[in-house]
Amino acid sequence: MALGPAHIASFMCLIPLLLLAPGCAARYTADWASLDARPLPQWYDDAKFGIFIHWGVFSVPGFGQFSEWFWWWWASGRQAEVDFMKKNYPPGFKYADFAPQFRAEFYNPDDWADIFKASGARYIVFTTKHHEGFTNWPSPVSWNWNSMDTGPHRDLVGELAVAVRKRSLRLGLYHSMFEFFNPLYLADRASGFKTQNFVALKTLPELLHLVMSYKPDLIWSDGDWEAPDTYWNSTQFLAWLYNDSPVKEGVIVNDRWGKGCYCKHGGYFNCADRFSPGQVPNHKWEKCQDLDAFQSWGYRRNMKLTDVMDLPSVIKDFVSVVAMGGNYLLNVGANSDGMIVPVFEERLRQIGVWLGINGEAIYASKTWRVQKDNTTVPVWYTAKNNTVYAILLSWPPKQSLQLPSPKTSTATKVTLLDFPNVPLKWAPMTQTAGLTVLMPPMPPSPANAWCLKLEGVA
């Protein structure tokens, strides 16, 4: 029987009957005008830095650009994937045959959480299900295509949720709304999305189960782009999430809830992958960026060292995002046995070392009236309370740094966060603005980035 909008509405109406205490009144209605008016919980803007983790059956072949799309490219006949399968697997091998090989035999969520904590990240976003449809938790609507029934025979989401929360990290869950080859979805698409069987029997039950089972701090929705939000019943789900769910007070969502929602609706904006605005947006935003510069979110077994972003490139990108008011979500792809490869671990720990010194300029910071100066060296600015931070992306020549934008006073004090108790000498550039700072001798920095703390400037 085909399920239409009335059936979906009936399904959603069951949620308050099952979950709400009598007399609870909804604060948000199921429309974008109401949902978009919800204030963004403060923890997210303060966090600034998160880790994205792509992991699933696609990690077994671990091949090709956008390796998480391996099934799609292979089925679509892209030559690289077709040749790879012919060379390495027997005739008749199906994508589902990869699932028993997704064993996660070295997966230790406490090790992962230690790495994430050491990176300085304040939240993680873990793939519960990508477009292939395999769920990394025992989804009751994904029979035999989940991590408990096959492959690891473990609740990968649940184990990581416990580990990250023990380390006071926020838990974000990525969830793809659609699936490449699910017959229910394909039938809905063939109808022009006039039927909603897939939404009623797969997407909404999964989202509800994730929220009730793991109580995420953040839901990173994806896979929405072919159908409008009315097909996905996104506003009904979000109204329940904000009004009556167990995470209603602090949960955050992104903007991927239906065709046309990007950069328009939602708690914060992802817009396109690797989004970088030309000016400070008027809405909270996030850049998701993969450490594998070959642009694969999933792990690639054929990745080379030269494909990986080096530390200065990561810090440069990170700092520019924060100075423009965004959060930085840095992606690593785990391999099929559950290891975060050493080069990814090294990058994350290096970022943590840099943040250990300079995090004061990042966490809970705000945009300043000027975001960037290009003078002696590239400089990005952040601000917090009455303090301005100038983040240098290169060491100035001859130990002299010019900062044209700050307005100084007799109370101005300049320190380097590496040596916070040693004031630096400075002189005004003009009578109205700017200062020239005499920088101390410094050894090379692996990150090639330093931060000045400017107190008593306008």
C-alpha positions in Angstrom: 0.0 0.0 0.0 1.4 3.4 -0.9 1.6 5.9 1.9 0.7 9.4 1.2 1.1 12.7 3.1 -1.9 11.8 5.3 -0.3 8.6 6.4 3.0 10.4 7.2 1.1 13.0 9.2 -0.6 10.3 11.2 2.8 8.7 11.9 4.1 12.0 13.2 1.1 12.5 15.4 1.8 9.3 17.2 5.1 10.7 18.5 3.6 13.2 21.0 1.1 10.6 22.1 3.9 8.2 23.0 6.5 10.6 24.3 4.9 13.7 25.7 3.8 14.4 29.2 0.1 15.5 29.4 -0.3 19.3 29.0 3.0 20.0 27.2 2.5 22.8 24.7 4.6 23.0 21.5 6.8 26.1 21.3 7.6 25.8 17.6 5.2 25.0 14.7 6.0 22.8 11.8 7.0 25.7 9.4 10.3 27.3 8.6 9.3 30.7 9.9 8.8 29.3 13.3 11.7 26.8 13.3 14.2 29.3 11.9 13.4 31.6 14.8 14.8 29.2 17.3 17.9 30.6 19.0 21.0 28.6 18.3 22.2 26.9 21.6 25.4 28.8 22.7 27.6 25.7 23.0 27.9 25.3 19.3 29.1 28.8 18.6 31.6 28.5 21.5 32.9 25.2 20.3 34.5 26.3 17.0 36.1 23.0 16.2 34.7 19.5 15.5 35.8 16.2 14.0 33.8 14.6 11.2 34.2 10.8 10.9 33.2 8.9 7.7 33.0 5.1 8.2 31.0 2.3 6.7 30.9 -0.6 4.3 32.5 1.8 1.7 35.6 1.7 3.9 36.3 -1.9 2.8 37.0 -1.2 -0.9 38.4 2.2 0.2 39.0 3.3 -3.3 38.5 6.3 -5.6 37.7 9.9 -5.4 34.7 10.2 -3.0 35.2 6.7 -1.9 32.1 6.8 0.2 30.2 6.9 -3.2 32.0 3.7 -4.4 28.8 1.7 -4.9 27.2 4.4 -6.9 30.2 4.9 -9.2 30.7 1.2 -9.7 27.0 0.6 -10.5 27.0 3.7 -12.8 29.9 2.2 -14.8 32.6 4.7 -14.0 35.8 3.1 -15.4 38.1 3.4 -12.5 35.7 1.5 -10.2 34.8 -1.0 -12.8 38.5 -1.8 -13.5 39.3 -2.0 -9.8 36.6 -4.6 -9.3 37.5 -6.7 -12.3 41.1 -6.7 -11.2 40.6 -7.5 -7.5 37.3 -9.4 -7.1 35.7 -12.4 -8.7 32.8 -12.3 -11.2 29.5 -12.0 -9.5 30.8 -10.2 -6.5 28.1 -7.8 -5.2 28.5 -4.7 -3.1 26.6 -6.4 -0.3 29.5 -8.9 -0.2 31.7 -6.2 1.3 29.6 -6.0 4.4 31.0 -9.2 6.1 34.5 -7.8 5.5 33.6 -4.7 7.5 34.7 -6.3 10.7 36.1 -3.3 12.7 38.4 -5.7 14.5 40.6 -3.0 15.8 37.9 -0.5 16.6 38.4 0.9 20.1 36.1 3.9 20.7 38.2 5.0 23.7 41.2 5.3 21.5 39.3 7.4 19.0 37.9 9.6 21.8 41.4 10.1 23.2 42.6 11.3 19.8 39.6 13.6 19.4 40.1 15.1 22.8 43.8 15.6 22.2 42.9 17.5 18.9 41.2 20.2 20.9 37.9 19.5 19.2 34.8 20.2 21.2 32.3 18.0 19.3 32.4 15.1 16.8 30.0 14.2 14.0 29.9 10.4 13.3 28.4 8.7 10.3 25.4 6.6 11.4 24.4 5.9 7.8 25.7 7.1 4.5 24.0 6.9 1.2 24.7 3.2 0.8 22.1 2.6 3.5 24.2 0.5 5.9 23.6 1.6 9.5 26.4 1.7 12.1 23.9 0.9 14.8 21.2 -1.8 15.1 18.5 0.1 13.3 15.2 -1.9 13.5 14.3 -0.7 10.0 17.5 -1.8 8.3 17.3 -5.6 8.7 20.5 -7.4 8.0 22.1 -4.2 6.6 23.4 -2.9 9.9 26.5 -3.3 12.0 24.9 -5.6 14.6 23.5 -8.1 12.1 26.5 -8.3 9.9 30.2 -7.2 9.8 31.3 -6.0 13.2 28.3 -7.3 15.1 28.6 -4.3 17.3 26.7 -1.0 18.0 29.4 1.3 16.6 27.4 4.4 17.3 26.5 3.5 20.9 30.0 2.6 21.8 31.5 5.8 20.5 28.7 7.9 22.2 29.8 6.5 25.5 33.5 7.1 24.9 33.2 10.7 23.7 30.9 11.7 26.5 33.3 10.4 29.1 35.7 13.0 27.7 33.1 15.8 27.8 32.8 16.0 24.0 29.5 16.8 22.3 28.0 14.0 20.2 26.9 14.8 16.6 25.3 12.2 14.4 25.5 12.3 10.6 22.5 10.7 8.9 21.7 10.4 5.2 18.0 10.8 4.4 18.2 8.9 1.1 19.8 5.6 0.0 21.3 5.0 -3.4 19.3 1.9 -4.3 16.6 1.4 -1.7 13.5 0.2 -3.7 11.2 2.2 -1.5 13.1 5.4 -2.3 13.4 4.6 -6.0 9.6 4.0 -6.2 8.9 7.3 -4.4 11.3 9.1 -6.9 9.5 7.4 -9.8 6.2 8.8 -8.6 7.7 12.3 -8.6 7.8 12.1 -4.8 4.0 12.0 -4.6 4.3 8.8 -2.4 6.3 8.8 0.8 6.8 5.1 1.6 10.5 5.5 2.1 10.1 8.5 4.5 7.4 6.7 6.6 9.1 3.3 6.8 12.8 4.3 6.8 13.9 7.9 7.2 11.7 9.1 10.0 11.8 5.9 12.0 15.6 6.0 11.8 15.8 9.6 12.9 13.4 9.0 15.8 15.4 5.9 16.9 18.7 7.7 16.8 17.4 10.6 18.9 15.7 8.3 21.5 18.6 5.9 21.7 21.7 8.2 21.7 20.3 11.7 22.5 22.7 13.5 20.1 23.7 17.1 20.7 23.8 17.7 16.9 22.1 16.1 13.8 24.0 16.5 10.6 21.5 15.7 7.9 22.4 14.9 4.3 21.1 13.2 1.2 18.1 15.5 0.9 18.8 17.3 -2.4 16.5 15.4 -4.8 13.2 16.0 -3.0 11.6 19.0 -1.3 11.3 19.2 2.5 7.6 18.5 2.2 8.5 15.0 0.9 10.9 14.4 3.8 8.4 15.9 6.3 11.4 17.8 7.7 9.5 20.6 9.5 7.3 18.1 11.3 10.3 16.2 12.5 12.2 19.3 13.6 9.1 20.7 15.4 9.0 17.5 17.5 12.8 17.6 18.0 12.7 21.2 19.3 9.5 20.9 21.3 9.3 17.5 22.8 12.3 15.3 22.2 14.7 14.4 25.0 17.3 16.7 23.5 15.0 19.7 22.8 17.0 22.2 24.9 20.4 21.9 23.4 20.2 20.0 20.1 21.6 21.6 16.9 20.8 20.8 13.3 22.3 21.9 10.0 20.5 23.1 6.8 20.1 19.9 4.7 16.5 19.1 5.1 15.2 19.2 1.5 15.9 20.6 -2.0 16.3 24.4 -1.7 17.0 24.4 2.1 20.8 24.8 1.8 22.0 28.2 3.2 18.3 29.1 3.8 16.8 27.0 6.6 18.1 25.2 9.7 20.0 25.8 12.8 23.3 26.6 11.1 24.4 26.6 7.5 26.7 24.1 5.7 25.6 25.3 2.3 27.9 23.4 -0.1 30.7 21.1 1.1 33.9 23.0 1.9 31.8 26.2 2.0 33.8 29.4 2.5 31.9 32.8 2.3 33.5 35.9 0.9 32.3 38.0 3.8 30.9 37.4 7.3 27.4 35.8 6.9 24.5 37.0 8.9 23.8 33.4 10.1 25.9 30.9 11.9 27.8 28.6 9.5 30.2 25.7 9.4 32.9 24.6 6.9 33.4 20.9 6.6 36.8 20.0 5.2 38.5 16.7 4.5 42.1 16.1 5.6 42.4 14.0 2.4 42.9 16.9 -0.1 42.0 14.4 -2.9 38.4 15.2 -1.7 37.4 11.9 -0.4 35.4 11.8 2.8 35.8 8.1 3.2 39.2 6.5 3.7 41.2 5.6 0.6 43.6 2.7 0.7 45.5 4.3 -2.2 45.9 7.7 -0.5 49.5 9.1 -0.6 51.2 11.3 1.9 51.1 14.2 -0.5 47.3 14.0 -0.7 47.0 14.9 3.0 46.7 18.5 4.1 49.8 19.6 6.0 49.5 21.3 9.4 50.0 24.9 8.2 47.3 24.4 5.6 44.9 23.1 8.1 45.6 25.9 10.6 45.3 28.6 7.9 41.9 27.2 6.8 40.7 26.8 10.4 41.7 30.3 11.5 40.1 32.0 8.4 36.8 30.1 9.1 36.7 31.2 12.8 37.6 34.8 12.0 34.6 34.8 9.6 32.3 33.6 12.3 32.2 29.9 11.3 32.9 26.5 12.9 35.5 24.2 11.4 34.5 20.5 11.0 37.6 18.5 9.9 37.0 15.1 8.4 39.0 11.9 8.8 38.0 8.6 7.2 38.6 5.5 9.3 39.7 2.3 7.6 37.6 -0.9 7.6 39.3 -2.5 10.6 38.6 0.5 12.8 41.9 2.4 12.8 42.4 6.1 12.3 45.6 6.0 10.2 48.7 7.5 11.8 49.0 10.4 9.5 45.5 11.5 10.4 46.1 11.0 14.1 49.3 13.0 13.8 47.5 16.0 12.2 44.8 15.9 14.9 47.2 15.8 17.7 49.3 18.6 16.1 46.2 20.8 15.9 45.6 20.1 19.6 49.1 21.3 20.5 48.6 24.5 18.6 45.2 25.0 20.3 46.8 24.3 23.7 48.7 27.5 23.2 46.4 29.6 21.1 42.9 28.3 21.9 42.1 31.5 23.9 41.8 33.2 20.5 39.6 30.5 19.1 37.1 29.1 21.6 34.1 31.3 22.3 35.6 34.1 20.2 33.6 36.5 18.0 34.2 38.2 14.7 35.9 41.6 15.0 35.1 44.7 13.0 38.0 43.8 10.7 38.6 40.1 9.8 42.0 40.3 8.0 45.0 42.6 7.5 47.5 41.9 4.7 50.5 44.0 5.6 53.8 42.6 6.9 52.3 39.1 6.9 48.7 37.7 6.6 46.9 38.4 9.9 43.4 37.2 10.9 41.5 38.8 13.8 39.1 37.4 16.4 37.7 39.1 19.5 36.5 38.2 23.0 35.1 40.6 25.5 37.4 43.7 25.3 40.4 41.8 23.8 41.4 41.4 20.2 43.5 38.6 18.9 45.8 38.9 15.9 46.7 35.5 14.4 49.8 35.5 12.2 50.1 33.0 9.4 53.8 33.7 8.9 56.6 35.1 11.0 57.3 38.8 10.1 60.7 39.6 8.5 63.1 41.6 10.7 61.0 40.9 13.8 58.7 43.8 12.9 55.0 43.4 12.5 52.6 46.1 11.4 48.9 45.9 12.3 47.0 48.8 10.7 43.5 48.2 12.0 43.6 48.3 15.8 43.2 51.7 17.5 45.6 52.0 20.4 45.6 53.9 23.7 47.9 54.4 26.6 46.4 51.3 28.1 47.3 49.1 25.1 49.2 45.9 26.0 50.5 43.3 23.6 51.6 39.8 24.4 52.3 36.7 22.5 50.3 33.7 23.6 53.4 31.5 23.6 54.8 33.8 26.4 51.7 35.4 28.0 53.5 37.1 30.8 56.1 38.9 28.7 54.7 42.2 27.3 56.0 43.2 23.8 57.3 46.6 22.8 55.1 48.4 20.3 54.8 51.9 18.7 51.8 53.6 17.0 51.7 53.6 13.2 49.7 56.8 13.0 47.9 59.2 15.4 44.5 57.4 14.7 45.2 53.7 14.2 47.7 51.0 13.9 50.7 49.7 15.7 54.1 48.3 14.9 55.1 45.4 17.2 58.6 44.4 17.9 58.5 40.6 17.8 60.9 38.4 19.9 63.2 35.8 18.4 61.2 32.6 17.9 62.1 29.0 16.8 60.2 27.7 13.8 56.6 26.5 14.4 55.3 23.4 12.8 51.9 25.2 12.3 53.5 28.4 11.0 51.0 30.4 13.0 51.2 32.5 16.1 48.8 34.7 18.1 49.1 38.1 19.6 46.8 39.2 22.4 45.9 42.9 22.1 44.4 44.4 25.2 43.2 48.0 25.5 42.6 48.5 21.8 39.4 49.6 19.9 
